[in-house]
Amino acid sequence: MDYEKLYQTFYMQVYSYVMTLAGNRDLAEEITQDAFCRAMAARSSFRRDSGELTWLCAIAKNLFCDEMRRRQRSARLPQNEDAPAGDDVERAVINGDTAYRVHQILHSMEEPYKEVFSLRVFGELPFSQIASIFGKTESWARVTYHRARLKVRERMDDNHE
């Protein structure tokens, strides 16, 4: 199963499906990216009982449900003022202390995640230009950025437990 072909073929359909569930562009994009990452990680378990689109949408739906449960749990817990919420990693760099922690995390992060995240968040470059810098596809830039963002978020959460 060719990841690039799968992504190019089904991205908009999966995104549209998630958008109907989420009603939020940022959340829909994040879940769609997660779904493709999960699909590629689990591609050997794809039994072909259903079509690839059905499989991807099922993964996306499960991720959406997981995210809604996580948000319900976190809404019941007191929030740590220092840790950025899921979608706020990029916005958190505005806060000096948080920006310092993000830079610390980036310093220890492996390439290409470190550079792609920095180019996107601090350099505000579009994915097409990031892809051009690395000589890769725009899809690669999106997936790499998404993975980097997840790594930053995980490490921010780990620092506050």
Legacy VTK file of the C-alpha trace (Angstrom):
# vtk DataFile Version 3.0
C-alpha trace
ASCII
DATASET POLYDATA
POINTS 161 float
0.000 0.000 0.000
1.599 3.238 -1.174
1.113 5.929 1.465
1.430 8.850 -0.926
-1.159 7.410 -3.301
-3.515 6.568 -0.440
-3.165 10.093 0.965
-3.644 11.815 -2.393
-6.618 9.639 -3.302
-8.597 9.808 -0.073
-7.488 12.874 1.905
-10.357 15.185 0.887
-12.998 12.487 1.344
-11.773 11.574 4.830
-11.378 15.249 5.745
-14.933 16.006 4.557
-16.273 13.096 6.601
-14.435 14.234 9.736
-15.564 17.808 9.118
-19.175 16.631 9.287
-18.428 14.995 12.633
-16.323 17.773 14.137
-17.709 20.945 12.607
-14.274 22.495 13.169
-11.631 22.834 10.451
-8.597 22.609 12.737
-9.904 19.564 14.563
-10.973 17.916 11.303
-7.533 18.454 9.787
-5.780 17.118 12.876
-7.950 14.008 13.079
-7.606 13.392 9.342
-3.816 13.596 9.611
-3.905 11.264 12.624
-6.067 8.816 10.709
-3.560 8.580 7.865
-0.666 8.192 10.299
-2.498 5.427 12.143
-3.461 3.746 8.892
0.135 3.627 7.762
1.289 2.305 11.118
-1.369 -0.425 10.949
-1.296 -1.100 7.202
-0.258 -4.728 7.725
-3.437 -5.342 9.728
-5.694 -4.061 6.921
-7.622 -7.201 5.937
-9.260 -5.713 2.835
-12.713 -6.801 4.113
-13.792 -3.276 3.249
-12.532 -0.574 0.928
-9.632 1.665 1.870
-11.914 4.701 2.232
-14.191 2.825 4.629
-11.178 1.703 6.628
-9.761 5.239 6.796
-13.125 6.713 7.810
-13.498 4.102 10.553
-10.075 5.035 11.913
-10.992 8.725 11.721
-14.306 8.160 13.485
-12.583 6.267 16.295
-10.013 9.056 16.649
-12.809 11.643 16.745
-14.631 9.694 19.475
-11.378 9.351 21.441
-10.781 13.097 21.156
-14.298 13.905 22.355
-13.858 11.598 25.364
-10.481 13.196 26.123
-12.014 16.666 25.958
-14.856 15.648 28.259
-12.375 14.280 30.800
-10.156 17.346 30.639
-13.168 19.648 30.971
-13.897 18.004 34.322
-10.304 18.388 35.548
-8.754 21.683 36.664
-6.584 23.018 33.854
-2.878 23.610 34.291
-2.421 27.217 33.215
1.129 26.597 31.969
0.430 23.721 29.596
-1.095 24.566 26.234
-4.281 22.744 25.259
-4.212 20.387 22.276
-4.729 22.868 19.439
-2.837 25.677 21.175
0.768 24.526 20.813
1.350 27.041 18.039
-0.406 29.844 19.901
1.487 29.034 23.080
4.766 30.232 21.615
3.477 33.771 22.149
3.778 33.254 25.913
7.461 33.718 26.834
7.750 30.882 29.359
5.851 28.459 27.191
7.854 29.489 24.140
11.035 28.763 26.075
9.754 25.255 26.952
8.772 24.634 23.314
12.275 25.652 22.217
13.785 23.320 24.821
11.660 20.470 23.493
12.589 21.329 19.901
16.275 21.391 20.797
16.092 17.749 21.898
13.804 16.661 19.042
15.188 14.671 16.135
15.262 15.899 12.556
13.338 16.483 10.354
10.610 17.118 12.944
12.522 19.931 14.610
13.107 21.878 11.419
9.686 21.269 9.876
7.938 22.400 13.075
10.138 25.488 13.307
9.631 26.421 9.665
5.875 26.075 9.988
5.330 27.715 13.399
8.117 30.267 13.664
8.825 30.798 9.971
5.115 30.655 9.078
5.953 28.890 5.824
3.265 27.060 3.855
3.627 23.306 3.473
4.474 23.698 -0.205
7.589 25.742 0.626
8.619 23.397 3.440
8.308 20.482 1.014
10.417 22.363 -1.511
13.168 23.004 1.050
13.415 19.277 1.797
12.869 18.147 -1.784
9.792 16.192 -0.680
6.065 16.304 -1.367
3.597 18.628 0.311
1.935 15.580 1.863
5.245 14.611 3.451
5.579 18.126 4.891
2.053 17.989 6.343
2.533 14.559 7.913
5.985 15.439 9.281
4.668 18.673 10.782
1.709 16.873 12.303
3.973 14.253 13.879
6.281 16.977 15.202
3.327 18.823 16.701
2.186 15.629 18.427
5.697 15.083 19.797
5.818 18.638 21.165
2.378 18.247 22.723
3.285 14.882 24.302
6.510 16.260 25.750
4.702 19.348 27.060
2.163 17.051 28.743
4.951 14.830 30.140
6.605 17.869 31.719
3.438 18.722 33.623
2.458 15.386 35.127
LINES 1 162
161 0 1 2 3 4 5 6 7 8 9 10 11 12 13 14 15 16 17 18 19 20 21 22 23 24 25 26 27 28 29 30 31 32 33 34 35 36 37 38 39 40 41 42 43 44 45 46 47 48 49 50 51 52 53 54 55 56 57 58 59 60 61 62 63 64 65 66 67 68 69 70 71 72 73 74 75 76 77 78 79 80 81 82 83 84 85 86 87 88 89 90 91 92 93 94 95 96 97 98 99 100 101 102 103 104 105 106 107 108 109 110 111 112 113 114 115 116 117 118 119 120 121 122 123 124 125 126 127 128 129 130 131 132 133 134 135 136 137 138 139 140 141 142 143 144 145 146 147 148 149 150 151 152 153 154 155 156 157 158 159 160
